[in-house]
């Protein structure tokens, strides 16, 4: 199974392509904030019907804290939203599909990553 990152989901939407997988609640929020308010409700419904939306549970919170601490010690922090998405993938034993190379630094911390061209 895979967790589709915001960059890949947006690219797929622009290309009118569907890809099976899960998305993080963070990805849902990031996509919806870019949609005009009058269309957000329908877009939210369609995304929730199309993907398993994974929330932030205790496993994700603890994994996020572990990742944050490790990256901070090395001076390699990434944005919190990305760190939460990565923590969601690790906590749920999913491969993260992304175009964002920042995620590569999390592979040694347990992130399974499928990096796609772009960004």
C-alpha positions in Angstrom: 0.0 0.0 0.0 1.0 3.6 -0.5 0.5 7.0 0.9 0.2 9.6 -1.8 1.8 12.9 -1.0 0.3 16.3 -1.8 2.7 16.9 -4.7 1.7 13.7 -6.5 -2.0 14.1 -5.7 -2.1 17.6 -7.2 -0.1 16.4 -10.2 -2.5 13.5 -10.7 -5.5 15.9 -10.4 -4.1 18.2 -13.0 -3.5 15.3 -15.4 -7.0 13.9 -14.7 -5.3 10.7 -13.4 -6.4 8.5 -10.5 -4.0 6.4 -8.4 -5.1 4.1 -5.7 -3.8 4.7 -2.2 -4.3 6.6 1.0 -3.7 10.2 1.8 -2.9 12.0 5.0 -5.3 14.4 6.6 -2.5 16.9 6.0 -2.6 16.3 2.2 -6.4 16.7 2.3 -6.0 20.1 4.0 -3.2 21.2 1.7 -5.3 20.4 -1.4 -8.5 21.9 -0.1 -6.8 25.2 0.8 -6.0 25.7 -2.9 -9.6 25.2 -4.1 -12.0 28.1 -4.3 -14.3 28.1 -1.2 -17.5 27.5 -3.2 -16.0 24.2 -4.5 -14.3 23.0 -1.3 -17.2 21.0 0.1 -17.7 18.9 -3.1 -13.9 18.5 -3.5 -13.6 17.3 0.1 -16.4 14.8 -0.4 -14.8 13.4 -3.6 -11.4 13.1 -2.1 -12.8 11.3 1.0 -14.7 8.9 -1.3 -11.7 8.3 -3.5 -9.0 7.8 -0.8 -8.6 6.4 2.7 -7.8 9.5 4.6 -5.5 8.8 7.5 -5.7 11.0 10.6 -3.2 11.9 13.2 -3.4 9.2 15.9 -1.1 8.3 18.7 1.2 6.2 16.5 1.6 9.1 14.1 2.2 11.6 16.9 4.9 9.5 18.5 6.6 8.8 15.2 6.5 12.5 14.3 8.2 13.4 17.6 10.9 10.7 17.0 11.6 12.0 13.5 11.6 15.7 14.6 14.1 15.0 17.4 16.4 13.1 15.1 16.3 15.7 12.4 16.7 18.6 14.8 19.8 17.0 16.3 21.4 17.0 12.9 20.1 20.4 11.8 18.1 18.9 9.0 14.5 19.9 9.8 11.8 19.8 7.1 8.4 21.5 7.3 6.0 20.2 9.9 3.4 19.3 7.4 5.9 17.1 5.5 7.1 15.6 8.7 3.5 14.7 9.7 2.9 13.1 6.3 6.1 11.0 6.6 5.2 10.0 10.1 1.8 8.9 8.9 3.5 6.7 6.2 5.9 5.1 8.7 3.3 4.6 11.4 1.0 2.9 9.0 3.7 0.9 7.2 3.0 2.6 3.9 5.3 3.7 1.1 5.2 7.4 0.6 4.9 8.4 -3.1 6.2 12.0 -3.5 8.0 14.4 -5.8 9.7 16.1 -2.8 13.3 15.2 -2.4 13.4 16.5 1.2 11.8 13.2 2.1 15.0 11.3 1.2 16.6 12.3 4.4 13.9 10.3 6.3 14.7 7.0 4.5 17.4 6.1 7.1 14.8 6.7 9.8 12.4 4.1 8.4 10.5 5.9 5.6 9.8 3.8 2.5 9.9 6.3 -0.4 8.9 6.2 -4.0 10.3 9.4 -5.4 8.9 10.6 -8.7 10.3 13.2 -11.1 9.4 16.8 -10.7 9.5 19.6 -8.1 
